[in-house]
Amino acid sequence: QVQLVESGGGLVQAGGSRRLSCAASGSISSANSMAWYRLAPGKQRELVARITASGGTNYADSVKGRFTISRDNAKNTVYLQMNSLRPEDTAVYYCNAVYYGFDNYWGRGTQVTVSS
């Protein structure tokens, strides 16, 4: 079992920045992928960004050029740097880890609220 704990959420003004962190209880270097998802009221869960074991990344079109996902294997932590935040980025952000291609782990989420 791997536990994921997100932090860094909060209230930020539009145009501002925020960095989210996801600390894992186990090694993330062996994870197939680490990702950030978000869930906004009335919307479906959305993949925001993913980083693979080899370092490849992919992003939702809505955040490309504004968000950056990174990983620190030594600290077993994944980050999401969010810049130029918009009110539509308001959501609960969840960390996800996939091991062995099918074992999915989720954190409890951290709320990000962007005021206009």
C-alpha positions in Angstrom: 0.0 0.0 0.0 1.2 3.5 -0.9 -0.2 6.5 0.8 -0.2 9.8 -1.0 -0.6 13.2 0.8 -1.2 16.4 -1.1 -0.4 19.8 0.2 -0.1 23.3 -1.1 -3.7 24.2 -1.9 -5.4 27.4 -0.9 -6.8 30.6 -2.1 -5.0 32.5 -4.8 -5.9 35.4 -7.0 -6.3 35.0 -10.7 -2.9 35.4 -12.4 -1.1 34.1 -9.4 0.9 30.9 -8.8 0.8 27.9 -6.5 2.8 24.8 -6.1 1.2 21.6 -5.1 3.2 18.7 -3.5 2.4 15.0 -3.3 4.4 13.1 -0.8 4.3 9.3 -1.2 4.9 6.8 1.6 6.7 4.5 -0.8 9.2 4.8 -3.6 7.9 6.7 -6.6 10.8 5.7 -8.7 9.1 2.4 -9.2 5.8 3.9 -10.1 4.8 3.6 -13.8 3.4 7.1 -13.6 2.5 9.9 -11.2 -0.3 12.3 -12.0 -2.4 15.1 -10.9 -6.2 15.1 -11.5 -8.8 17.7 -10.5 -12.4 17.6 -9.8 -14.5 20.8 -10.0 -18.2 21.1 -8.9 -20.5 19.9 -11.6 -17.6 18.6 -13.8 -16.0 15.2 -14.4 -12.6 14.4 -13.0 -9.9 15.6 -15.3 -6.4 14.5 -15.8 -4.3 17.6 -15.4 -0.7 16.3 -15.8 1.1 13.1 -15.8 4.8 12.1 -15.5 6.1 8.7 -16.4 8.9 6.7 -14.9 11.1 7.8 -17.8 10.2 11.4 -17.2 7.8 11.9 -20.1 5.0 14.3 -19.4 1.6 15.1 -20.8 -0.8 17.8 -19.9 -4.5 18.7 -20.4 -4.8 21.3 -23.2 -6.3 23.7 -20.7 -3.1 23.9 -18.6 -0.4 23.5 -21.3 2.1 26.3 -20.9 0.9 27.2 -17.5 1.4 24.1 -15.3 4.5 22.0 -14.9 4.7 18.5 -13.3 8.0 17.3 -11.8 9.2 14.6 -9.6 11.9 14.3 -6.9 12.6 10.6 -6.6 14.9 11.1 -3.6 12.1 12.8 -1.7 9.4 10.5 -3.1 7.5 13.7 -4.0 5.7 14.9 -7.1 5.0 18.6 -7.7 2.6 20.6 -9.7 3.7 24.2 -10.4 0.7 26.2 -11.4 1.2 29.6 -13.0 -1.2 32.2 -14.5 -4.0 30.6 -12.5 -7.6 31.2 -13.7 -10.9 31.0 -11.9 -11.7 27.9 -14.0 -8.7 26.1 -12.4 -10.7 26.1 -9.1 -11.0 22.4 -8.1 -9.9 19.8 -5.7 -6.6 18.5 -6.9 -5.7 14.8 -6.4 -2.5 13.0 -6.7 -2.4 9.6 -8.4 0.2 6.9 -8.6 0.1 3.8 -10.8 2.3 0.8 -10.0 2.7 -2.4 -12.0 0.4 -1.0 -14.7 -2.8 -1.5 -12.7 -2.4 -0.6 -9.0 -3.9 2.8 -8.6 -3.4 4.9 -5.5 -5.0 8.2 -4.7 -4.5 11.0 -2.2 -7.3 12.8 -0.4 -7.0 15.9 -2.4 -6.2 19.5 -1.8 -8.5 22.4 -2.6 -7.3 25.2 -4.9 -9.6 28.2 -5.2 -8.8 31.0 -7.7 -10.6 34.2 -7.1 -11.3 36.6 -10.0 
